[in-house]
Amino acid sequence: MQECIDSALTPIGYFIQTSDFSITSIDEKKKLLATLLDMIKSFSDSVEQDIYLKEVASKLGLNQAIIYDKFNRMRFERVKKDDDNSSAKVAYSSQEMAIGYIINDTKNTFAITE
């Protein structure tokens, strides 16, 4: 069991592995990066954000300074307000993101037994 825990993917690693983006294409890598940064921006904890930004830089083969620069610019963009003045963006924890990916992954075939 410990081996499975040690080799488990992070939510970001899981998204990269299961996405349809090709990291060999520059345009696809840019699109993937924008998607990942938007996901990381939704995490509520800044320590998690830092860890995942470093992971993105490593997995995409990009300089961390570029990743942090793009992320910081995204963080300070205005969030579009709905009609009721509530924010359209919600901060999630990494656990909530992981559970969401697991639930929405159609490839998972978990059997529920009693």
C-alpha positions as CSV (number, residue, x, y, z in Angstrom):
1,M,0.0,0.0,0.0
2,Q,2.8,2.4,0.9
3,E,4.3,1.9,-2.6
4,C,1.0,3.0,-4.1
5,I,0.9,6.1,-1.9
6,D,4.5,7.0,-2.7
7,S,3.9,6.7,-6.4
8,A,0.5,8.5,-6.5
9,L,0.1,11.4,-8.8
10,T,-0.7,14.9,-7.6
11,P,-3.9,16.5,-9.1
12,I,-1.7,18.5,-11.5
13,G,0.3,15.4,-12.5
14,Y,-2.9,13.5,-13.0
15,F,-4.4,16.2,-15.2
16,I,-1.2,16.4,-17.3
17,Q,-1.1,12.7,-17.8
18,T,-4.8,12.3,-18.7
19,S,-5.2,15.5,-20.8
20,D,-5.3,15.5,-24.6
21,F,-2.7,18.3,-24.8
22,S,0.6,17.5,-26.5
23,I,3.6,18.9,-24.6
24,T,5.8,18.5,-27.7
25,S,3.9,21.3,-29.6
26,I,4.6,24.8,-28.4
27,D,1.0,26.0,-29.0
28,E,-0.4,23.0,-27.1
29,K,2.1,23.5,-24.3
30,K,0.9,27.1,-24.0
31,K,-2.8,26.0,-23.9
32,L,-2.0,23.4,-21.3
33,L,0.0,25.9,-19.2
34,A,-2.9,28.4,-19.3
35,T,-5.3,25.6,-18.1
36,L,-2.9,24.5,-15.4
37,L,-2.3,28.0,-14.1
38,D,-6.0,28.6,-13.9
39,M,-6.4,25.4,-11.9
40,I,-3.6,26.3,-9.6
41,K,-5.1,29.7,-9.1
42,S,-8.2,28.1,-7.7
43,F,-6.3,26.3,-4.9
44,S,-6.9,28.0,-1.6
45,D,-3.4,27.3,0.0
46,S,-0.4,29.3,-1.2
47,V,2.0,26.5,-0.2
48,E,0.1,24.1,-2.4
49,Q,0.2,26.6,-5.2
50,D,4.0,26.9,-4.9
51,I,4.5,23.2,-5.0
52,Y,2.3,22.7,-8.0
53,L,3.9,25.7,-9.9
54,K,7.2,24.0,-9.5
55,E,5.7,20.7,-10.6
56,V,4.3,22.3,-13.8
57,A,7.7,23.9,-14.6
58,S,9.4,20.5,-14.2
59,K,6.8,18.5,-16.1
60,L,6.6,20.9,-19.0
61,G,10.3,21.6,-19.1
62,L,9.9,25.4,-18.6
63,N,11.8,27.9,-16.5
64,Q,10.2,28.4,-13.0
65,A,10.6,32.2,-13.4
66,I,8.4,32.1,-16.5
67,I,5.7,30.0,-14.7
68,Y,5.7,32.3,-11.6
69,D,5.5,35.4,-13.8
70,K,2.5,34.1,-15.8
71,F,0.9,32.9,-12.6
72,N,1.3,36.2,-10.8
73,R,-0.1,38.1,-13.7
74,M,-3.2,35.8,-13.8
75,R,-3.7,36.1,-10.0
76,F,-4.3,39.8,-10.2
77,E,-6.7,39.8,-13.2
78,R,-10.2,40.9,-12.3
79,V,-12.6,38.1,-11.7
80,K,-15.8,38.5,-13.7
81,K,-18.8,39.1,-11.5
82,D,-22.1,37.4,-11.9
83,D,-25.4,39.2,-11.8
84,D,-25.7,38.7,-8.1
85,N,-22.1,40.2,-7.6
86,S,-20.7,36.8,-6.4
87,S,-17.4,35.8,-7.7
88,A,-17.3,33.2,-10.5
89,K,-14.1,31.6,-9.1
90,V,-14.0,29.4,-6.1
91,A,-10.9,28.4,-4.2
92,Y,-10.5,24.6,-3.7
93,S,-8.1,22.5,-1.7
94,S,-5.9,19.9,-3.5
95,Q,-8.0,17.1,-1.9
96,E,-11.2,18.6,-3.4
97,M,-9.5,18.8,-6.8
98,A,-8.3,15.2,-6.6
99,I,-11.7,13.9,-5.6
100,G,-13.3,15.9,-8.4
101,Y,-10.9,14.3,-11.0
102,I,-11.5,10.8,-9.6
103,I,-15.3,11.3,-9.8
104,N,-15.2,12.7,-13.3
105,D,-12.7,10.3,-14.7
106,T,-14.7,7.9,-16.9
107,K,-11.8,5.5,-17.1
108,N,-12.0,4.7,-13.4
109,T,-14.1,1.6,-12.7
110,F,-14.2,1.4,-9.0
111,A,-16.5,-1.3,-7.7
112,I,-18.5,-0.5,-4.6
113,T,-19.0,-3.6,-2.5
114,E,-20.8,-4.1,0.7
